[in-house]
Amino acid sequence: MAEHLSQSELDYPFKLLEYFNGFRVSKVIFSACELGVFELLLKSQDAMSAQHVAQELGTSVDGMERLLDALVGIEILEVERAEGTAALYSSSDVANLYLAKGSAKSLHDMIIYQSQTIYPLWNNMVDAIREGRNQYEKTFGLPSDDVFQAIYSSEEEMLKFMGLMNSSWVLDGHDVVTAFDLSCFQRIIDLGGCTGALANEMARAYPASSITVFDLPEVVEAAQKHYSQEDNGVAFQSGDFFRGDIPSADLYVLARIVHDWTEEKCLALLKKIYEACKPGGGVLLIEALLFENRRGPLMVQIFSLNMLVQAEGRERSPSEYTNMLNKSGFHNVQVCRTGKSYDAILAIR
């Protein structure tokens, strides 16, 4: 931004003010999701007044009116007002598709996790930068030495995190699993595959392949209990890819796994996968990739800060991932940027 400030921006900092207020925009959406605004408007056959919405959701009329107006301002809701009548609010197609709970492409669980877990952690970002470590202990009073022990501190927290991961593949699953033609890999294991959402995308794209989700026992149990599984042959297997054995496969998928950890832990895991991988097999990394020149993408740079405040790792550039893969024994590394949130890297044993 520093090299491209226009004279008008120097005269009045519109862009800077937009950035300063970004957290408020996030909280508008978070609050509406937590209150159930989008579900109510989706179910309603008619546009609703602020008073009616407030009555249904048990809020103050004044507070709800301000929230609804802000949602109109960011073009998530629509409003109509005839002279002398109360404003009537209705949902937009975007809100119905992505923000209402229960929609096939709903991001509701992602938003709840952002609001209730990520947002409080970011309140301690200054300390994370000063100390160079995550802020679970300061934010939630939880030991931060074992990242996933903190993330899975209770069944409620574990389910929130699983909801986040599930929502992610609603948006990006198809693009990342089809970034390369993986039909040549017969047995595919999704390490840390959580709810099975990404594995289901792979099963749809490669019906002839055998696909297994490999995750911690408590995650597998929760996935099978709380998430409906499609009749597509995707199997679940309990295990710990750091502490236990990794089953043999033709292709291993690590989707948003490597960015959680230090390079030392990543190398140990990748070398372990290399040893378990069948000759001619490979590993597919799904991550948000930084530009080599360190100029973006902005969202990935923000993700990297999130890894500081929440985990042990960082986001990386293609060359950094390639270097780790080569050190682990993999070769023929290919990179595909999808143009969306997450990209794909394929390497062969």
SEFIPA-906822 format. One line per 2 residues: their letters; for each residue x, y, z of C-alpha. Coordinates in nm, 3 decimals, m for minus. Each point is the difference from the previous one (the first is absolute). Layout:
# residues N
A> X Y Z  ...
***
This chain:
# residues 349
MA> 0.000 0.000 0.000  0.287 0.240 0.087
EH> 0.124 0.008 m0.361  m0.343 0.053 m0.148
LS> m0.161 0.267 0.215  m0.184 0.242 m0.225
QS> m0.012 0.372 0.067  m0.363 m0.034 0.104
EL> 0.097 m0.260 0.263  0.262 0.239 0.135
DY> m0.260 0.276 0.012  m0.245 m0.223 0.187
PF> 0.083 m0.360 0.109  m0.310 m0.183 m0.119
KL> 0.178 m0.335 m0.035  0.168 0.024 0.338
LE> m0.330 0.081 0.168  m0.159 m0.298 m0.173
YF> 0.275 m0.224 0.140  m0.032 0.150 0.349
NG> m0.370 m0.080 0.002  0.032 m0.346 m0.149
FR> m0.040 m0.171 0.336  m0.333 0.174 0.050
VS> m0.130 m0.135 m0.331  0.105 m0.350 0.106
KV> m0.183 0.038 0.330  m0.319 0.110 m0.179
IF> m0.005 m0.330 m0.193  0.110 m0.204 0.304
SA> m0.274 0.150 0.217  m0.271 m0.058 m0.259
CE> 0.106 m0.365 m0.033  0.008 m0.057 0.375
LG> m0.344 0.158 0.043  m0.157 m0.203 m0.282
VF> m0.094 0.295 m0.222  0.067 m0.176 m0.329
EL> m0.193 m0.316 0.086  m0.301 0.206 0.106
LL> m0.005 0.209 m0.317  0.051 m0.308 m0.218
KS> m0.299 m0.176 0.158  m0.222 0.308 m0.018
QD> m0.230 0.021 m0.300  m0.012 0.379 0.027
AM> 0.240 0.283 0.075  0.012 0.078 0.372
SA> 0.018 0.317 0.208  0.276 0.048 0.256
QH> m0.266 m0.024 0.272  m0.118 m0.338 m0.130
VA> 0.355 m0.135 m0.030  0.086 0.126 0.349
QE> m0.312 m0.163 0.143  0.076 m0.335 m0.165
LG> 0.366 m0.002 0.110  m0.042 0.155 0.344
TS> 0.204 0.316 m0.051  m0.058 0.372 0.043
VD> m0.173 0.169 m0.294  0.253 0.282 m0.008
GM> 0.298 m0.236 m0.006  m0.150 m0.223 m0.265
ER> m0.092 0.293 m0.223  0.358 0.125 0.007
LL> 0.134 m0.348 m0.075  m0.240 m0.050 m0.291
DA> 0.089 0.342 m0.143  0.371 m0.087 0.017
LV> m0.069 m0.328 m0.181  m0.179 0.199 m0.270
GI> 0.299 0.233 m0.017  0.237 m0.287 m0.076
EI> m0.251 m0.134 m0.256  m0.083 m0.322 0.183
LE> m0.366 0.092 0.064  m0.257 0.195 m0.200
VE> m0.233 0.267 0.133  m0.320 0.163 m0.124
RA> m0.169 0.298 0.156  m0.309 0.180 m0.119
EG> m0.072 0.346 0.137  m0.167 m0.016 0.338
TA> 0.061 m0.374 0.050  0.261 m0.203 0.185
AL> 0.304 m0.123 m0.191  m0.034 m0.362 m0.110
YS> 0.310 m0.220 m0.022  0.055 m0.311 m0.211
SS> 0.287 m0.234 m0.070  0.220 0.010 m0.310
DV> 0.090 m0.304 m0.208  0.355 0.015 0.139
AN> m0.125 m0.004 0.359  m0.236 m0.290 m0.072
LY> 0.273 m0.205 m0.167  0.300 0.066 0.225
LA> m0.117 0.144 0.333  m0.320 m0.185 0.090
KG> 0.061 m0.312 0.203  m0.102 m0.316 m0.181
SA> 0.065 0.121 m0.355  0.201 m0.245 m0.212
KS> 0.277 0.260 m0.027  m0.042 0.154 0.344
LH> 0.306 0.162 0.159  m0.186 0.041 0.328
DM> 0.232 m0.235 0.195  0.307 0.179 m0.135
II> m0.141 0.334 0.113  m0.084 m0.127 0.349
YQ> 0.357 m0.131 0.039  0.143 0.329 m0.122
SQ> m0.217 0.192 0.246  0.038 m0.215 0.310
TI> 0.356 m0.133 m0.035  0.206 0.195 m0.254
YP> m0.127 0.347 0.090  0.089 m0.028 0.372
LW> 0.345 m0.137 m0.090  0.066 0.298 m0.226
NN> m0.061 0.232 0.293  0.341 m0.122 0.120
MV> 0.179 0.041 m0.334  0.248 0.253 0.141
DA> 0.111 m0.253 0.261  0.023 m0.274 m0.265
IR> 0.235 0.219 m0.204  0.208 0.096 0.304
EG> 0.028 m0.357 0.127  m0.002 m0.190 m0.332
RN> m0.253 m0.256 0.124  m0.370 m0.076 0.007
QY> m0.232 0.164 0.250  m0.231 m0.281 0.114
EK> 0.113 0.025 0.361  m0.047 0.376 0.024
TF> m0.331 m0.003 m0.190  m0.170 m0.311 0.135
GL> 0.216 m0.109 0.294  0.101 m0.319 m0.186
PS> 0.353 m0.145 m0.019  0.141 0.083 m0.341
DD> 0.286 m0.252 m0.025  m0.219 m0.253 m0.184
VF> m0.189 0.202 m0.260  m0.273 m0.251 m0.072
QA> m0.049 m0.083 0.363  m0.100 0.366 0.033
IY> m0.208 0.000 m0.320  m0.175 m0.319 0.114
SS> m0.026 0.108 0.365  m0.365 m0.108 0.016
EE> m0.247 m0.177 m0.224  m0.166 0.335 m0.069
EM> 0.328 0.158 m0.112  0.091 m0.305 m0.208
LK> m0.337 0.013 m0.179  0.046 0.373 m0.069
FM> 0.338 m0.070 m0.159  m0.142 m0.289 m0.200
GL> m0.275 0.232 m0.121  0.263 0.247 m0.115
MN> 0.182 m0.266 m0.200  m0.322 m0.134 m0.146
SS> m0.101 0.349 m0.117  0.340 0.055 m0.162
WV> m0.048 m0.288 m0.243  m0.351 0.117 m0.087
LD> 0.177 0.283 m0.181  0.332 m0.143 m0.112
GH> m0.028 m0.378 0.010  m0.076 m0.067 m0.367
DV> 0.266 0.241 m0.128  0.284 m0.140 0.207
VT> m0.072 m0.368 m0.062  m0.026 0.058 m0.374
AF> 0.302 0.233 m0.026  0.188 m0.310 m0.123
DL> m0.132 m0.321 m0.153  0.024 m0.243 0.291
SC> m0.184 m0.288 m0.167  0.325 m0.200 m0.027
FQ> 0.016 m0.037 0.381  m0.202 m0.303 0.109
RI> 0.024 0.027 0.380  m0.024 0.354 0.141
ID> 0.026 0.090 0.369  m0.106 0.345 0.124
LG> 0.219 0.052 0.306  m0.177 0.220 0.253
GC> m0.311 m0.018 m0.220  m0.232 0.109 0.281
TG> m0.370 m0.021 m0.101  0.069 m0.168 m0.334
AL> m0.120 0.300 m0.200  0.313 0.011 m0.219
AN> 0.005 m0.379 m0.031  m0.358 0.016 m0.128
EM> 0.109 0.248 m0.267  0.278 m0.239 m0.099
AR> m0.244 m0.291 m0.016  m0.222 0.196 m0.236
AY> 0.295 0.096 m0.221  0.170 m0.344 0.006
PA> m0.267 m0.268 0.053  0.241 m0.283 m0.089
SS> 0.239 0.089 0.283  m0.016 m0.131 0.355
IT> m0.003 0.293 0.243  0.058 m0.007 0.376
VF> m0.014 0.278 0.260  0.273 m0.049 0.262
DL> m0.039 0.207 0.316  0.009 m0.014 0.379
PE> m0.247 m0.244 0.160  m0.210 0.276 0.159
VV> m0.022 0.185 m0.333  m0.103 m0.313 m0.190
EA> m0.266 m0.075 0.260  m0.137 0.356 m0.016
AQ> 0.004 0.003 m0.381  m0.204 m0.319 m0.019
KH> m0.239 0.119 0.271  m0.062 0.362 m0.104
YS> 0.060 0.009 m0.377  m0.210 m0.194 m0.247
QE> 0.221 m0.223 m0.213  m0.070 m0.049 m0.367
DN> m0.040 m0.347 m0.145  0.318 0.027 m0.204
GV> 0.234 m0.250 0.163  0.207 0.250 0.200
AF> 0.138 m0.181 0.304  0.123 0.133 0.335
QS> 0.304 m0.126 0.188  0.118 0.114 0.344
GD> 0.364 0.082 0.064  0.261 0.266 0.073
FF> 0.226 0.081 m0.293  0.265 0.152 0.226
RG> 0.014 m0.266 0.272  m0.126 m0.315 m0.173
DI> 0.039 m0.189 m0.326  m0.128 0.134 m0.330
PS> m0.177 m0.257 m0.220  0.139 m0.069 m0.345
AD> m0.159 0.191 m0.291  0.061 0.126 m0.352
LY> m0.082 0.361 0.086  m0.007 0.188 0.329
VL> m0.196 0.322 0.032  0.105 0.264 0.253
AR> m0.263 0.272 m0.017  0.072 0.299 0.220
IV> 0.224 m0.216 0.217  0.358 0.102 m0.081
HD> m0.066 0.368 0.072  m0.079 m0.085 0.364
WT> 0.354 m0.108 0.085  0.364 0.106 0.015
EE> 0.227 m0.103 m0.286  0.163 m0.261 0.226
KC> m0.332 m0.173 0.068  m0.105 0.031 m0.364
LA> 0.320 m0.170 m0.118  m0.043 m0.281 0.252
LL> m0.358 m0.058 m0.121  0.087 0.020 m0.370
KK> 0.290 m0.244 0.041  m0.233 m0.238 0.183
IY> m0.250 0.027 m0.286  0.278 m0.060 m0.253
EA> 0.093 m0.325 0.174  m0.362 m0.118 0.007
CK> m0.077 0.106 m0.358  0.002 m0.259 m0.276
PG> 0.260 0.049 m0.278  m0.146 0.229 m0.265
GG> m0.247 0.133 0.253  m0.010 0.354 0.127
VL> m0.117 0.264 0.242  m0.249 0.279 m0.067
LI> 0.039 0.313 0.213  m0.296 0.237 0.011
EA> 0.098 0.339 0.142  m0.032 0.373 m0.056
LL> 0.315 0.103 m0.187  0.192 0.322 0.050
FE> 0.157 0.179 m0.295  0.376 m0.045 m0.027
NR> 0.052 0.380 0.005  m0.177 0.034 0.339
RG> m0.259 0.241 m0.146  m0.304 m0.214 0.068
PL> m0.255 m0.131 m0.033  m0.124 0.212 0.289
MV> m0.239 m0.267 0.128  0.283 m0.255 0.015
QI> 0.218 0.246 0.190  m0.287 0.042 0.246
FS> m0.034 m0.381 0.021  0.369 m0.013 0.090
LN> m0.056 0.241 0.288  m0.285 m0.226 0.108
ML> 0.239 m0.295 0.011  0.217 0.206 0.236
VQ> m0.282 0.087 0.238  m0.167 m0.343 m0.011
AE> 0.249 m0.273 m0.093  0.373 m0.066 m0.050
GR> 0.038 0.041 m0.373  m0.027 0.251 m0.281
ER> m0.114 0.037 m0.358  0.276 m0.057 m0.255
SP> 0.093 0.065 m0.361  0.018 m0.272 m0.268
SE> 0.381 m0.007 0.020  m0.012 m0.059 0.376
YT> m0.237 m0.293 m0.040  0.207 m0.135 m0.290
NM> 0.315 0.016 0.212  m0.165 m0.196 0.283
LN> m0.135 m0.260 m0.240  0.338 m0.046 m0.167
KS> 0.173 m0.034 0.338  m0.252 m0.272 0.088
GF> 0.083 m0.198 m0.315  m0.287 0.105 m0.227
HN> 0.069 0.132 m0.350  m0.184 0.128 m0.310
VQ> m0.176 0.267 0.204  m0.286 0.174 m0.182
VC> m0.185 0.309 0.120  m0.351 0.109 m0.096
RT> m0.150 0.329 0.114  m0.378 m0.029 m0.011
GK> m0.070 0.373 0.020  m0.209 m0.059 0.313
SY> 0.086 m0.038 0.369  0.205 m0.320 m0.026
DA> 0.250 m0.139 m0.247  0.148 m0.343 m0.072
IL> 0.349 m0.149 m0.015  0.060 m0.353 m0.127
AI> 0.330 m0.185 0.052  0.100 m0.355 m0.098
R> 0.199 m0.263 0.189
***
